Amino acid sequence: MPGSKHDLDADLARLDAHVIGPEEYDDIPELTDEWFAKAIPHIGGKPVVRGRPKSASPKQQVTLRLDGDVLERFRAGGAGWQSRINEALRQAVGIAYGGFSEDPERGIDPPHDQRRRPR
């Protein structure tokens, strides 16, 4: 470790002035796609977490058989049809959930209050 700040400044200036020659390239590892895939990016000294955040209540994958017309109705609403089925099931069993669609074409009615409304 250098004895004073002056020594450190002189070392840094010498390093800045150094030009890497062709013979020194063999010492530098090749940065491949595999190397970058394993890299952990950091911002402000902290690792950046990649991917979707973990849910407090994760979904569970199940296999479920539904009538074709029911499935067709939900799929006709476009993307998010599986979430709409989940919302409809929550509504049917009386479990509150904030992600309901207000669009009647999407296949379910939002629970505006706790009372069951006739269809």
C-alpha positions in Angstrom: 0.0 0.0 0.0 1.4 3.4 -0.9 2.8 5.4 2.0 1.1 8.7 1.0 -1.6 10.2 -1.3 1.2 11.6 -3.5 2.5 8.1 -4.1 -1.1 6.9 -5.0 -1.5 9.8 -7.5 1.8 9.0 -9.1 0.8 5.3 -9.5 -2.6 6.3 -11.0 -0.9 8.7 -13.4 1.5 5.9 -14.5 -1.4 3.5 -15.0 -3.4 6.0 -17.0 -0.4 6.6 -19.3 0.1 2.8 -19.9 -1.0 1.6 -23.3 -1.8 -2.1 -23.6 0.4 -3.8 -26.2 -0.6 -6.8 -28.4 1.4 -9.2 -26.2 -0.7 -8.2 -23.2 -4.0 -9.2 -24.9 -3.5 -12.8 -24.1 -3.8 -11.9 -20.4 -7.3 -10.5 -20.9 -10.1 -13.2 -20.8 -12.6 -13.2 -23.6 -16.0 -12.0 -22.6 -18.4 -14.5 -24.1 -22.2 -14.7 -24.0 -21.9 -17.4 -21.3 -19.8 -15.0 -19.2 -22.4 -12.2 -19.5 -25.2 -14.7 -18.7 -23.6 -15.5 -15.4 -22.8 -11.8 -14.6 -24.7 -10.1 -11.8 -25.3 -6.5 -12.5 -24.9 -4.0 -9.6 -26.3 -0.5 -9.2 -24.9 1.6 -6.3 -23.0 -1.4 -5.0 -26.1 -3.6 -4.6 -27.0 -6.5 -6.9 -29.9 -5.8 -9.3 -32.6 -8.5 -8.8 -33.7 -9.8 -12.2 -37.1 -11.1 -13.1 -40.6 -10.7 -11.7 -40.8 -10.1 -8.0 -41.9 -13.0 -5.8 -45.6 -12.8 -5.0 -46.9 -12.9 -1.4 -49.5 -15.3 -2.5 -48.2 -17.2 -5.5 -50.6 -19.0 -7.9 -50.7 -22.8 -8.0 -50.8 -24.7 -11.2 -53.6 -27.2 -11.6 -55.2 -29.2 -14.4 -58.9 -28.3 -14.7 -61.5 -29.6 -17.2 -64.0 -26.9 -18.3 -66.9 -27.0 -20.7 -65.9 -25.9 -24.2 -68.4 -23.0 -24.3 -67.2 -21.7 -21.0 -63.6 -21.8 -22.1 -64.5 -20.2 -25.5 -66.3 -17.3 -23.7 -63.3 -16.5 -21.5 -60.8 -16.8 -24.4 -63.0 -14.5 -26.6 -62.1 -11.7 -24.2 -58.5 -11.8 -25.3 -55.3 -11.9 -23.3 -55.8 -12.4 -19.5 -58.5 -15.1 -19.9 -56.9 -17.3 -17.2 -56.9 -14.4 -14.8 -60.5 -13.7 -15.6 -61.4 -17.4 -14.8 -59.6 -17.0 -11.5 -61.6 -13.8 -10.8 -64.8 -15.5 -11.6 -64.0 -18.4 -9.3 -63.1 -16.0 -6.5 -66.4 -14.2 -7.1 -68.4 -17.5 -7.1 -67.0 -18.5 -3.7 -67.2 -15.0 -2.2 -63.5 -14.2 -1.9 -62.8 -10.5 -2.4 -60.2 -9.6 -4.9 -59.2 -6.2 -6.3 -58.4 -7.2 -9.9 -61.9 -7.5 -11.5 -62.6 -6.3 -14.9 -65.4 -3.8 -15.5 -65.9 -4.9 -19.0 -69.0 -7.2 -19.4 -67.6 -8.7 -22.6 -64.7 -10.2 -20.7 -66.8 -12.8 -19.0 -67.4 -11.8 -15.4 -69.2 -9.2 -13.3 -67.1 -7.2 -10.8 -68.3 -7.5 -7.1 -69.6 -4.0 -6.5 -71.0 -5.1 -3.1 -71.2 -8.2 -1.0 -74.7 -9.2 -2.0 -75.3 -11.8 -4.8 -77.1 -10.3 -7.7 -79.4 -12.5 -9.9 -78.1 -13.0 -13.4 
